[in-house]
Amino acid sequence: MNNSIAHYLSVVAKRTLWLLWGLTTSFGVLAGEVTKHDDIVWAEASGRPLTVDIYQPNSASNAPVVVIYHGGGWLINNESVMDSMSAYLAGQGGYVVANINYRLLPDNYNTTTMNEVVEDVFGGLLWVKAHIAEYGGDPARIAVTGDSAGGHLASMVLTRGRALETDGFGGDSLGFSPTWLPAGKTAEQVAAEDGLAVQAAVISYGAFDLLAAARGGFETKDNMFWQFAGAEPRGIFGAGVSVQNQPDYYRAVSPIYNIPQATAYQLPPQWHHVGSLDTTTPPEAVQDYVNKLKAAGHPARVTVYEGNNHAYMDTGCIEALGSCFDTHAVPVLKDVLVFLENNL
C-alpha cells in the first residue's frame, strides 16, 4: 500500500459530507426518459440482502445492457457512487443499466472474503442475464464496467468467469460458486455454457494485481481503507491464509495472472481508461495490463485523459481530487458511448 492510495482513502472518508452539501449530479437526463427501479433484491448472502438499481429507458425494447460495479477498495461505498454514470448511460445512450451491489470485506462482522466478493459479482451478472428482459434489456448484448476496485471485479468476470465450481474457493482449482445461480443449474453447468460471457467491457482505472497489493500492505493498518470502513485490518481470505503461505489464493483473484491466450479463449473487446494524474492506479500500470491483453491476442486499448485524477467517474464532486462528474466524467462517457455503440 502506497501513500497515494492512503491519500485517496482520506478523500473517500469525506465523501459522505460532500454528498450532503457538495453534490452535483446529472439526474436531469432521467426526466420523462428513464425509470429507475431502486434496491431490487437479487440474492441474500450470509443474511445480507444484495441489491441492484436498474435504469430502464422508457422506450427500451430488447436494448443493450450495461452492468456496473462500483469502486471503493473492496471496503467502502455502495452503488450510489455510480448513480450519475448509470443515469447518463441510460438517458443519453438508451442502455438498460444494472448498477449492482456486492458484499464488502467488512460485511458480516468483517468476515467476508475476497472470493465471496467475486462470487457476488458473478451471481449478480447471472441474475441480470436471467431477469433483464423484464426491464427491456437484451441478455445477449451485455457490457460490464467498473471503476478502480469495480474495474478489478469487471476484469474478473472476463478472466475467471469460467472458473466455477460448486465447492467454491475451497476446491482444487480455486474456482468460484456464484451467489446466485439459474434454477436447476450447477456452477459447473454455467461454466460449461460460458454463462458469464459478455460482449464488451469498459474498465475505468482498474486494479489488476491483488498479490502485489497484499505484499504492499493492503491487509494491514497501512491501508487506511480499513479505518474508514471501521474494520480491523486482516487477511482478505480470513484466518490462516496469508500472502506468504498461500500466494495462489491472491493470484486466483488477480486478473493480471489469469489472462487466457486468445487461441484458448477469446475475450471481448475491452477499453481501459485512466487519468494522467492518477497515482492510485497509474497510467503505467493500466498500460502494462493492456499490453499483456494484447500480447495474448485480445482486442484491448487504453486512453489516458489529461488532467483527470482517480475516481473521476464517481457521482458528485471530490474537492481534494479536483474533479466533478460533469466536468471530468461526462467527456469520458461520450467516448464510452461510442465504444459501446461499436461493440454491442
C-alpha positions in Angstrom: 0.0 0.0 0.0 1.5 3.3 -1.0 1.0 6.9 0.1 -1.1 7.8 -3.0 -3.7 5.1 -2.0 -3.7 6.4 1.6 -4.3 9.9 0.2 -7.3 8.7 -1.9 -8.7 6.9 1.2 -8.6 10.1 3.1 -10.5 11.7 0.3 -13.1 9.0 0.3 -13.6 9.3 4.0 -15.0 12.8 3.4 -17.4 11.6 0.7 -20.5 11.5 2.9 -20.2 15.1 3.8 -19.6 16.1 0.2 -22.6 14.2 -1.0 -24.7 16.0 1.6 -23.7 19.6 0.7 -21.5 19.5 -2.4 -23.2 17.1 -4.7 -23.6 17.8 -8.4 -25.4 15.1 -10.4 -26.8 14.5 -13.9 -30.2 13.1 -12.9 -31.9 15.6 -15.3 -31.4 13.0 -18.0 -34.0 10.9 -16.2 -36.9 13.2 -16.6 -39.6 11.6 -18.8 -37.0 9.3 -20.3 -35.8 6.8 -17.8 -37.4 4.8 -15.0 -35.2 3.9 -12.1 -36.0 0.7 -10.2 -34.4 1.1 -6.8 -33.0 -1.6 -4.5 -34.2 -4.7 -6.2 -33.1 -7.7 -4.0 -31.4 -10.2 -6.2 -30.0 -12.5 -3.6 -29.2 -12.9 0.1 -25.7 -13.7 1.3 -25.0 -14.7 4.9 -28.1 -12.9 5.9 -27.3 -9.7 4.0 -29.6 -8.7 1.1 -27.8 -7.9 -2.1 -29.5 -5.3 -4.3 -29.3 -3.8 -7.8 -30.7 -0.5 -9.2 -31.9 -0.8 -12.7 -32.3 2.2 -15.0 -34.8 1.5 -17.8 -35.2 3.9 -20.7 -38.9 4.2 -21.1 -38.6 3.3 -24.8 -36.4 0.3 -24.1 -37.2 -2.9 -26.0 -34.5 -5.5 -26.3 -32.0 -2.8 -25.6 -28.3 -3.4 -24.9 -27.3 -3.7 -21.3 -24.5 -2.2 -19.1 -23.7 -3.8 -15.8 -21.8 -1.5 -13.4 -19.6 -2.5 -10.4 -18.7 0.4 -8.0 -15.3 1.1 -6.6 -14.1 1.8 -3.1 -11.2 -0.5 -2.4 -13.5 -3.5 -1.7 -14.0 -1.9 1.7 -16.3 1.1 1.3 -19.0 2.7 -0.8 -22.1 1.2 -2.5 -23.8 1.6 -5.8 -24.8 5.2 -5.2 -21.4 6.4 -6.3 -22.3 5.2 -9.8 -25.7 6.9 -9.9 -24.8 9.7 -12.2 -22.9 7.3 -14.6 -25.9 5.0 -14.6 -28.4 7.8 -15.4 -26.1 9.2 -18.1 -25.8 5.8 -19.9 -29.5 5.2 -19.7 -30.6 8.7 -20.6 -28.1 9.6 -23.2 -27.3 6.2 -24.6 -30.5 4.3 -24.3 -28.9 1.4 -22.4 -30.6 -0.6 -19.7 -28.2 -0.2 -16.8 -27.8 -2.5 -13.8 -25.9 -0.8 -11.0 -25.2 -3.6 -8.7 -24.2 -4.1 -5.1 -21.9 -6.8 -3.7 -20.6 -7.6 -0.3 -17.7 -5.6 1.0 -14.9 -7.2 3.0 -16.1 -5.6 6.4 -19.6 -7.0 5.9 -20.9 -9.8 8.2 -18.8 -8.6 11.1 -15.6 -8.3 9.0 -15.7 -11.9 7.8 -16.4 -11.5 4.1 -13.6 -12.9 1.9 -12.4 -11.7 -1.4 -13.6 -14.8 -3.2 -17.1 -14.2 -1.8 -16.9 -10.6 -3.2 -16.1 -12.1 -6.6 -18.9 -14.7 -6.2 -21.4 -11.9 -5.6 -20.2 -10.2 -8.7 -20.6 -13.4 -10.8 -24.0 -14.2 -9.2 -25.3 -10.6 -9.9 -24.4 -10.9 -13.5 -26.1 -14.2 -13.8 -29.2 -12.7 -12.2 -29.2 -9.8 -14.6 -28.9 -12.2 -17.6 -31.9 -14.1 -16.3 -34.1 -11.1 -15.5 -33.1 -8.1 -17.6 -35.6 -8.8 -20.3 -38.3 -7.9 -17.8 -36.8 -4.3 -17.9 -36.5 -4.1 -21.7 -32.9 -5.3 -21.9 -31.3 -7.9 -24.2 -29.4 -10.5 -22.2 -27.4 -11.4 -25.4 -25.9 -7.9 -25.5 -24.2 -7.0 -22.2 -21.2 -4.9 -21.4 -19.6 -4.9 -17.9 -17.9 -1.9 -16.4 -16.5 -0.7 -13.1 -14.0 1.8 -11.7 -11.0 1.1 -9.5 -12.0 -2.0 -7.4 -15.0 -2.2 -9.6 -12.7 -2.3 -12.6 -10.9 -5.3 -10.9 -14.3 -7.1 -10.5 -15.4 -6.4 -14.1 -12.0 -7.8 -15.2 -12.5 -10.9 -13.0 -15.7 -11.6 -15.0 -13.6 -11.6 -18.1 -10.6 -13.6 -16.9 -12.1 -16.0 -14.4 -15.8 -16.2 -15.3 -15.3 -19.8 -16.5 -13.6 -20.9 -13.2 -16.8 -22.0 -11.5 -17.3 -25.0 -9.2 -19.9 -26.0 -6.6 -17.3 -26.4 -3.9 -16.2 -22.8 -4.4 -12.9 -21.4 -3.4 -12.0 -24.4 -1.3 -11.8 -26.6 -4.3 -8.7 -27.8 -6.1 -9.0 -25.2 -8.8 -9.7 -22.2 -6.6 -12.9 -21.7 -8.5 -16.0 -19.7 -7.5 -19.5 -20.6 -6.6 -21.7 -17.7 -7.7 -24.0 -16.3 -5.1 -27.0 -16.7 -7.4 -27.4 -19.5 -10.0 -30.1 -20.1 -12.5 -32.7 -22.6 -11.3 -31.7 -26.2 -11.8 -28.1 -25.4 -12.9 -24.9 -26.0 -11.1 -21.8 -23.8 -11.2 -20.1 -26.3 -13.4 -23.0 -26.3 -15.9 -22.9 -22.5 -16.0 -19.2 -22.7 -16.7 -19.7 -25.3 -19.5 -22.2 -23.0 -21.1 -20.0 -19.9 -20.7 -22.8 -18.4 -18.8 -20.9 -15.3 -17.7 -19.7 -14.3 -21.2 -20.3 -10.7 -22.1 -19.9 -8.8 -25.3 -17.7 -5.8 -24.2 -16.0 -4.2 -21.2 -15.1 -0.7 -20.2 -12.6 -0.7 -17.4 -12.1 2.6 -15.5 -8.7 2.9 -13.8 -8.8 -0.7 -12.8 -6.7 -2.6 -10.2 -5.4 -5.9 -11.5 -2.9 -7.4 -9.0 -4.0 -8.3 -5.5 -0.9 -10.4 -4.9 1.2 -7.3 -5.2 -1.3 -5.2 -3.2 -1.2 -7.7 -0.3 2.6 -7.8 -0.4 2.5 -4.0 -0.3 0.4 -3.8 2.9 -3.2 -4.0 1.7 -4.2 -6.2 4.7 -2.5 -4.0 7.3 -3.2 -0.7 9.1 -1.1 1.0 6.3 -4.2 0.6 4.2 -6.5 3.3 5.7 -9.5 1.8 3.9 -9.9 -0.4 6.9 -10.0 2.6 9.2 -12.5 4.4 7.1 -14.6 1.2 6.9 -14.5 0.9 10.7 -12.9 -2.5 10.4 -9.9 -4.2 11.9 -7.2 -4.9 9.2 -7.0 -8.6 8.4 -6.2 -11.1 5.6 -8.7 -10.9 2.8 -9.2 -14.7 2.8 -9.7 -15.0 6.5 -7.7 -16.6 9.3 -5.0 -19.0 8.3 -4.4 -17.7 4.8 -1.7 -15.2 4.1 0.1 -13.9 1.0 3.2 -15.7 2.4 1.7 -19.2 2.8 -1.0 -19.2 0.1 0.1 -16.8 -2.7 -2.0 -18.9 -5.2 -5.2 -17.5 -3.4 -4.1 -14.0 -4.3 -3.2 -14.9 -7.9 -6.6 -16.5 -8.3 -8.3 -13.1 -7.7 -5.9 -11.1 -9.7 -6.8 -10.6 -13.4 -3.2 -10.0 -14.4 -2.3 -13.6 -13.7 -5.3 -15.1 -15.4 -5.3 -13.7 -18.9 -6.0 -16.6 -21.3 -4.4 -17.0 -24.7 -6.8 -16.0 -27.4 -6.2 -19.3 -29.0 -7.7 -20.9 -26.0 -10.5 -18.4 -25.2 -11.2 -15.0 -26.9 -12.0 -12.2 -24.6 -14.4 -9.5 -25.7 -13.3 -6.0 -26.8 -12.0 -4.0 -23.8 -11.5 -0.3 -23.5 -9.5 0.9 -20.5 -9.2 4.5 -19.4 -7.3 6.3 -16.7 -6.4 9.9 -15.7 -2.9 11.3 -16.3 -2.8 12.5 -12.6 -3.8 9.1 -11.1 -1.2 7.8 -8.7 -3.5 5.2 -7.2 -3.9 3.1 -10.4 -1.4 5.0 -12.5 -1.5 5.0 -16.3 1.7 2.9 -16.5 0.0 0.1 -14.6 -3.1 0.2 -16.7 -1.0 0.3 -19.9 1.0 -2.7 -18.7 -2.2 -4.7 -18.2 -3.5 -3.7 -21.6 -0.1 -4.7 -23.2 -0.5 -8.2 -21.6 -4.0 -8.5 -23.0 -2.8 -7.5 -26.5 0.2 -9.9 -26.3 -2.3 -12.7 -25.6 -4.2 -11.8 -28.7 -7.2 -9.9 -27.2 -8.7 -6.7 -28.5 -7.9 -4.0 -26.0 -6.8 -0.4 -25.8 -6.2 2.3 -23.3 -6.9 6.1 -23.2 -5.2 8.5 -20.8 -7.3 11.6 -20.0 -5.1 14.6 -19.4 -5.8 16.4 -16.1 -8.0 13.6 -14.6 -7.2 12.1 -11.2 -8.6 8.9 -9.6 -12.3 8.3 -9.1 -13.5 10.8 -11.8 -16.4 8.6 -12.7 -18.0 8.9 -9.2 -21.2 10.8 -8.6 -20.7 14.5 -7.5 -17.6 16.4 -6.8 -14.4 15.3 -5.0 -12.8 18.5 -3.9 -9.5 17.0 -2.8 -9.0 15.4 -6.2 -10.1 18.4 -8.1 -12.8 16.5 -10.0 -16.5 16.7 -10.7 -18.7 14.3 -12.6 -20.0 16.9 -15.0 -16.5 18.2 -15.8 -14.4 15.1 -15.8 -16.7 12.1 -16.3 -19.1 13.4 -19.0 -16.4 13.8 -21.7 -15.2 10.3 -21.0 -18.7 8.9 -21.1 -19.2 10.4 -24.5 -16.3 8.2 -25.6 -17.8 5.3 -23.7 -21.0 5.6 -25.7 -19.0 5.5 -29.0 -17.2 2.3 -27.8 -20.4 0.7 -26.7 -22.2 1.6 -29.9 -19.4 -0.1 -31.9 -19.3 -3.2 -29.8 -22.8 -4.0 -28.5 
